[in-house]
Amino acid sequence: MDCSELGYTTAFLAGLFFGLSDTLVRAASIKLKPSQNLLTSLLVGTPILWAASLLVWRGMPQVDALLSFILAGILNFVIGRYLFYLSISYAGATTASIVTSPTVVFASLFAWILLGEALTALQVLGVFLVMLAVYLVYNEPSGRPLHGGKSSIGIVAGVTSALVFSFTSLLVRFGAGYSGGNPIIGAAISYTTALLILSPFLAKNALSEVTSHGRVFHYMVMAAVIVALAQLLRYTAFSVCSVARASVLIMLSPIHTLVFSGLLSSELREKPGVRHVASVIVAILGVMLVSW
């Protein structure tokens, strides 16, 4: 057994929450820039995660786990999340969710290259299917570019964020799994690290400007709360499951994003089509094969 009932449940719920959050971020992106969405998500999410940490507080993690959480914060919530929000803004929530599906592929390739783990024929087929899904949406993004961006940049940003997310999955697995660090405290540490790094940019993104957008700002606040809970669930899943087992359920998020985007299409300036439905199916099938 390399997972548990708790792991399967938290991984699935994390994917569901990620899908809803991605959709709300797209709604907020109608007015807010990716950098503003990023800062809002960290400002709102950090106190939520620390409040949750107080309920399970047993002291700070050991040094190796602490360093893993800090590095995960820098990579995941500064670089990866900014690139992902850029992808949502320029290509649409559904497309961004699809083009980050290679997260599991990259994690498997890292394990193959760095750890010498073999790739089976089914896993190779899964890699091909995931990349096919990305190709299918490359020339037909689900949403029109916002803020003068280009959909091609959004695609590249999304794939790059998948590379970052795959590496941070290994870091979280190491810190919360092998090193015994508490996943909830770990998520709070990662968020705090990212917020401290980005704090100098707060003056350039005046909160008064962000909050003046009314309903759009409220969308982003809701997204920030939901994605903080999603990360808490993700860290918990990686503390009790292997990366492959947890990732296959977390990466069901394109299905959730597709559904939520369809329901809220009028708010998103986004309309997923048949190609996007097909891409989601291909991507999920590929992820399942890679994680087999």
C-alpha positions as CSV (number, residue, x, y, z in Angstrom):
1,M,0.0,0.0,0.0
2,D,1.4,3.4,-1.0
3,C,-1.7,5.4,-0.1
4,S,-4.7,5.3,2.3
5,E,-8.3,6.3,2.3
6,L,-7.3,9.7,3.7
7,G,-4.8,10.2,0.9
8,Y,-7.3,9.3,-1.9
9,T,-10.0,11.5,-0.4
10,T,-7.8,14.6,0.1
11,A,-6.2,14.2,-3.4
12,F,-9.6,14.0,-5.1
13,L,-10.9,17.0,-3.1
14,A,-7.8,19.0,-3.9
15,G,-8.4,18.5,-7.6
16,L,-12.0,19.6,-7.2
17,F,-11.0,22.7,-5.3
18,F,-8.3,23.5,-7.8
19,G,-10.8,23.3,-10.6
20,L,-13.2,25.7,-8.9
21,S,-10.4,28.1,-8.0
22,D,-9.0,28.2,-11.5
23,T,-12.4,29.2,-12.8
24,L,-12.8,32.0,-10.3
25,V,-9.3,33.2,-11.1
26,R,-10.3,33.5,-14.7
27,A,-13.3,35.5,-13.7
28,A,-11.1,37.8,-11.6
29,S,-8.6,38.1,-14.5
30,I,-11.2,40.1,-16.5
31,K,-10.0,43.1,-14.6
32,L,-7.0,42.0,-12.4
33,K,-3.5,41.2,-13.7
34,P,-1.8,37.8,-12.9
35,S,0.5,39.6,-10.4
36,Q,-2.4,41.1,-8.6
37,N,-4.2,37.7,-8.5
38,L,-1.0,36.1,-7.1
39,L,-0.6,38.6,-4.3
40,T,-4.2,38.5,-3.4
41,S,-4.1,34.7,-3.2
42,L,-1.1,34.8,-0.9
43,L,-2.4,37.6,1.3
44,V,-5.8,35.8,1.8
45,G,-4.4,32.3,2.0
46,T,-1.5,32.7,4.4
47,P,-3.5,33.5,7.6
48,I,-6.0,30.8,6.7
49,L,-3.2,28.2,6.6
50,W,-1.7,29.4,9.8
51,A,-5.0,29.3,11.5
52,A,-5.3,25.6,10.4
53,S,-1.8,25.0,11.6
54,L,-2.6,26.1,15.1
55,L,-5.1,23.3,15.4
56,V,-2.3,20.7,14.8
57,W,0.7,22.5,16.1
58,R,3.5,20.2,17.4
59,G,6.4,22.6,16.8
60,M,8.4,23.5,13.7
61,P,9.5,20.7,11.3
62,Q,13.0,19.3,11.3
63,V,15.5,21.1,9.3
64,D,15.3,18.9,6.2
65,A,11.5,19.1,6.1
66,L,11.6,22.9,6.7
67,L,14.0,23.5,3.9
68,S,11.8,21.4,1.6
69,F,8.7,23.4,2.4
70,I,10.7,26.7,2.0
71,L,12.0,25.7,-1.4
72,A,8.5,24.5,-2.4
73,G,7.1,27.9,-1.5
74,I,9.6,29.7,-3.7
75,L,9.1,27.5,-6.7
76,N,5.4,26.6,-6.4
77,F,3.8,29.9,-5.1
78,V,6.2,32.5,-6.6
79,I,7.2,31.0,-10.0
80,G,4.7,28.3,-10.7
81,R,1.6,30.0,-9.5
82,Y,2.4,33.3,-11.4
83,L,3.0,31.3,-14.6
84,F,-0.2,29.4,-14.1
85,Y,-2.2,32.6,-13.5
86,L,-0.6,34.0,-16.6
87,S,-1.8,31.0,-18.5
88,I,-5.3,31.4,-17.2
89,S,-5.4,35.0,-18.2
90,Y,-4.0,34.5,-21.7
91,A,-5.5,31.1,-22.7
92,G,-8.5,30.5,-20.4
93,A,-9.0,28.4,-17.3
94,T,-9.9,25.2,-19.2
95,T,-6.9,25.4,-21.5
96,A,-4.5,26.3,-18.6
97,S,-5.8,23.3,-16.6
98,I,-5.2,21.0,-19.6
99,V,-1.7,22.3,-20.4
100,T,-0.6,21.7,-16.8
101,S,-1.5,18.0,-17.0
102,P,2.1,17.2,-17.9
103,T,2.9,17.7,-14.2
104,V,2.6,14.0,-13.7
105,V,4.6,13.3,-16.8
106,F,7.5,15.5,-15.7
107,A,7.4,13.9,-12.2
108,S,7.7,10.5,-13.8
109,L,10.5,11.7,-16.1
110,F,12.4,13.1,-13.0
111,A,12.0,9.8,-11.3
112,W,13.4,8.0,-14.4
113,I,16.3,10.4,-14.9
114,L,17.3,11.1,-11.3
115,L,16.2,7.9,-9.5
116,G,16.6,5.3,-12.3
117,E,12.9,4.2,-12.1
118,A,11.9,2.4,-15.3
119,L,9.2,3.7,-17.6
120,T,6.7,1.0,-18.8
121,A,5.2,0.9,-22.3
122,L,1.9,2.0,-20.8
123,Q,3.6,5.0,-19.1
124,V,5.2,6.0,-22.4
125,L,1.8,5.8,-24.1
126,G,0.5,8.0,-21.3
127,V,3.2,10.6,-21.9
128,F,2.2,10.7,-25.6
129,L,-1.5,11.1,-24.8
130,V,-0.8,14.0,-22.3
131,M,1.3,15.8,-24.9
132,L,-1.4,15.2,-27.5
133,A,-3.9,16.9,-25.3
134,V,-1.6,19.9,-25.0
135,Y,-1.3,20.0,-28.8
136,L,-5.0,19.8,-29.3
137,V,-5.6,23.1,-27.5
138,Y,-2.5,24.9,-28.7
139,N,-4.3,26.6,-31.7
140,E,-7.7,26.8,-30.1
141,P,-7.6,28.2,-26.5
142,S,-10.8,28.1,-24.5
143,G,-10.7,31.7,-23.6
144,R,-9.6,34.9,-25.4
145,P,-6.4,36.5,-24.2
146,L,-6.8,39.2,-21.6
147,H,-4.6,42.3,-20.8
148,G,-3.1,42.3,-24.3
149,G,-1.5,38.9,-23.9
150,K,-1.1,36.1,-26.5
151,S,-2.5,32.7,-26.2
152,S,0.7,31.1,-27.3
153,I,2.5,32.7,-24.3
154,G,-0.3,31.4,-22.1
155,I,0.3,27.8,-23.4
156,V,4.0,28.0,-22.8
157,A,3.5,29.5,-19.4
158,G,1.1,26.7,-18.4
159,V,3.5,23.9,-19.6
160,T,6.4,25.6,-17.7
161,S,4.3,25.9,-14.6
162,A,3.6,22.1,-14.9
163,L,7.4,21.5,-14.8
164,V,7.6,23.6,-11.6
165,F,4.6,21.9,-10.0
166,S,6.1,18.5,-10.7
167,F,9.3,19.2,-8.9
168,T,7.5,20.8,-6.0
169,S,5.4,17.7,-5.7
170,L,8.6,15.8,-5.0
171,L,9.7,18.4,-2.4
172,V,6.3,18.2,-0.6
173,R,6.4,14.4,-0.6
174,F,9.9,14.5,0.9
175,G,9.1,17.1,3.5
176,A,5.7,15.8,4.6
177,G,6.2,12.2,3.9
178,Y,9.7,10.9,4.3
179,S,10.9,13.6,6.7
180,G,7.8,13.5,8.8
181,G,6.9,17.2,8.6
182,N,3.3,18.1,9.3
183,P,1.7,18.9,5.9
184,I,-0.6,21.6,7.2
185,I,2.2,23.5,8.9
186,G,4.3,22.8,5.7
187,A,1.7,24.5,3.5
188,A,1.7,27.5,5.8
189,I,5.5,27.8,5.7
190,S,5.5,27.6,1.9
191,Y,2.9,30.3,1.6
192,T,4.7,32.5,4.1
193,T,8.0,32.1,2.2
194,A,6.3,33.2,-1.0
195,L,4.6,36.2,0.6
196,L,7.9,37.4,2.2
197,I,9.6,37.2,-1.2
198,L,6.9,39.1,-3.0
199,S,6.3,41.7,-0.2
200,P,8.5,44.3,-1.9
201,F,6.1,44.2,-4.9
202,L,3.1,45.0,-2.7
203,A,3.7,48.8,-3.1
204,K,3.6,48.4,-6.9
205,N,0.3,46.6,-6.7
206,A,-1.6,49.0,-4.4
207,L,-4.4,47.1,-2.6
208,S,-6.7,50.1,-3.1
209,E,-6.5,49.5,-6.8
210,V,-7.1,45.8,-6.5
211,T,-10.0,46.1,-4.1
212,S,-11.7,48.9,-6.2
213,H,-12.8,46.3,-8.8
214,G,-15.7,45.2,-6.6
215,R,-17.2,41.9,-7.8
216,V,-14.1,40.9,-9.7
217,F,-12.0,41.3,-6.5
218,H,-14.6,39.2,-4.6
219,Y,-14.1,36.4,-7.2
220,M,-10.4,36.5,-6.5
221,V,-10.9,36.4,-2.7
222,M,-13.1,33.3,-3.1
223,A,-10.5,31.8,-5.3
224,A,-7.7,32.5,-2.8
225,V,-9.7,30.8,0.0
226,I,-10.5,27.8,-2.1
227,V,-6.9,27.3,-3.5
228,A,-5.5,27.6,0.1
229,L,-7.7,24.8,1.1
230,A,-6.8,22.9,-2.0
231,Q,-3.1,23.2,-1.1
232,L,-3.8,22.1,2.4
233,L,-5.4,19.0,1.0
234,R,-2.6,18.5,-1.6
235,Y,0.1,18.6,1.1
236,T,-1.9,16.2,3.2
237,A,-2.3,13.8,0.3
238,F,1.4,13.8,-0.4
239,S,2.1,13.1,3.2
240,V,0.4,9.7,3.0
241,C,0.5,8.8,-0.7
242,S,3.1,8.4,-3.3
243,V,3.4,11.2,-5.8
244,A,2.0,9.1,-8.6
245,R,-1.1,7.9,-6.6
246,A,-1.9,11.4,-5.3
247,S,-1.2,13.2,-8.6
248,V,-3.6,11.1,-10.7
249,L,-6.6,12.2,-8.5
250,I,-5.3,15.8,-8.1
251,M,-4.9,16.0,-11.9
252,L,-8.6,15.3,-12.4
253,S,-8.9,19.0,-12.0
254,P,-9.2,19.6,-15.8
255,I,-12.6,17.9,-15.6
256,H,-13.7,20.1,-12.8
257,T,-12.4,23.2,-14.5
258,L,-14.2,22.3,-17.7
259,V,-17.5,21.9,-15.9
260,F,-17.2,25.1,-13.8
261,S,-16.1,27.0,-16.9
262,G,-19.1,25.8,-18.8
263,L,-21.4,26.9,-16.0
264,L,-19.8,30.3,-15.6
265,S,-18.8,31.0,-19.3
266,S,-20.6,34.3,-19.4
267,E,-18.5,35.6,-16.6
268,L,-15.2,34.3,-18.0
269,R,-15.1,35.4,-21.6
270,E,-14.4,31.8,-22.2
271,K,-16.4,29.1,-24.0
272,P,-14.9,25.5,-23.9
273,G,-15.8,23.6,-27.1
274,V,-15.8,20.0,-28.3
275,R,-12.0,20.1,-28.8
276,H,-11.5,21.0,-25.2
277,V,-13.7,18.2,-24.0
278,A,-11.8,15.8,-26.1
279,S,-8.5,17.2,-24.8
280,V,-9.6,16.8,-21.2
281,I,-10.5,13.2,-21.8
282,V,-7.2,12.5,-23.5
283,A,-5.2,14.3,-20.8
284,I,-6.9,12.4,-18.0
285,L,-6.4,9.1,-19.7
286,G,-2.7,9.9,-20.2
287,V,-2.3,10.9,-16.6
288,M,-3.9,7.6,-15.5
289,L,-1.5,5.6,-17.7
290,V,1.6,7.5,-16.5
291,S,0.6,6.9,-12.9
292,W,-0.3,3.3,-13.4
